[in-house]
Amino acid sequence: MRGKIQTKVSFVFFIFLALGVIITGAISLLLLKTTIPSSQIDSVISSKLVIYELLSMAIGFIISYFIGSQYIKRVVAPIRELAKTTKKITRGELVKSEPIKSSQDEIGELSVNFHLINKKLEDAIGELQEKNSNMDAVLKSMINGVIALNKKREIVMVNPFAEEIFGITQEQVIGKTMSESVFSKNITEKIDSLSIENPRMKFEAEVNFPIYKICSFSCSIMTHPEDPTKFTGIAIIIQDITEIRKLENMRRDFVANVSHELQTPLTSIKGFLETLREGRVEDKATRDRFLDIITIETDRLFSLIQDILSLSEIENKERQDEKELMETNEIIDDVIQNMSQVARIRDIKLEIVSPVKLTPIIGNKKWFKQMLINLLDNALKYTSDGGKVELIAKEDDKNLIIKVRDNGMGIPKEDQPRIFERFYRVDKARSREVGGTGLGLAIVKHVAISMEGRVEVESEIDKGTEFTVTIPICGKNK
Ligand code: ADP
């Protein structure tokens, strides 16, 4: 189709030109015949005149055609140029157009106007592209999920965080409704209920795939900017609140547990004190027994408060600045010294196995000591009289490894993953009997974490338990 206009104009021009030349030739011949009497023109001159006439018509035709077609080319060229540019624009190509050099005629004006329109279009597209890429960057960097639905409630956009939360990719869900995608019924039903009359909604829901999460959904309908009654889609913002809820639950459980733990000894102390005050116990032996119980319960309260304070101190990040270079062998000797008295009374063999001089490590000395005391204290508490407790200290090329091993009662497999939780006890009565607070291993775990280390347990019922603490040694190749 290229050059169509030129062909058409040339064709019309050619027809008119031919007609013009024929008419001019015919008129000049007619004039010649009417002005000069035929008697004066002999047949030879007459035939020559016709040939000259035809020749001059042909030469006139060729010259006019040549000049005319050159002119047409010049006139049509800018129109062809414009047609080419508009074609590119309709194909979606961005074209940098320059005003076409043309005369001050209508085509020139058309070209300038077109150039201005194209420039405005270019600016608007550029602005839109910039806005789009800014929006894209914002959506990509958001730590909330965003999903947008169109007026047919089909998904038109899913940002990377939403892809991660729901284990989907944008390509999988684009063009589908929420219910056709992976979203569960309780989520889609709520979102489907949004309308002009019910434009906003906030709810929490559990997401089970790809991993369990609790999410908060804030949904609002989108309307036409000039007609708020015209529904254009739905925007959904999703926040992963699993950690927040977990922490809230932990805090709630902790407060409930602490209250419960405090209540038991306090009720017992109060009861015995009241009985003693009322003077109902007359014999000295019973009074002494009551006083002993009050002392034991008071000690239990003291230990409990002490452990709660230690735990909060260890977890308080600011206090972690109090770190120093510790001589590990010295601290181990010190702790064994402290515990040996109890071991002797219970006839438990307490041994240190430390074949090498250990590399000093960096940490909080008080907490490190507390960690070893808690592990040895448990080993002694849950091992029968006459048993054996060992502390093995060694290091590999990266870590200090401390093992506390006993041949006591052991821990059932199903309880092992939970023993590091606050107030978790395998046998509540036994723990209370031996003066446990249920916080000892939680403290051990947090001290290890504060030193970028970890603690693991291996245990078999009636055979014994082994706790292994692994702490990276500063300065050693990691
Ligand atoms: P507790 O003050 O009750 O000892 P811990 O947090 O120190 O609390 O320990 C949690 C539970 O783990 C204990 O109640 C006990 O059931 C179990 N446990 C810990 N250490 C040992 C061990 N060496 N042998 C057997 N059971 C243990």
Residues whose N, C-alpha, C, O or C-beta is under 5 A from the ligand:
A	BS01	ADP	N378 A379 Y382 G408 G410 I411 I419 Y424 R425 V426 D427 S431 G436 T437 G438 L439 G440 L441 A442 T465
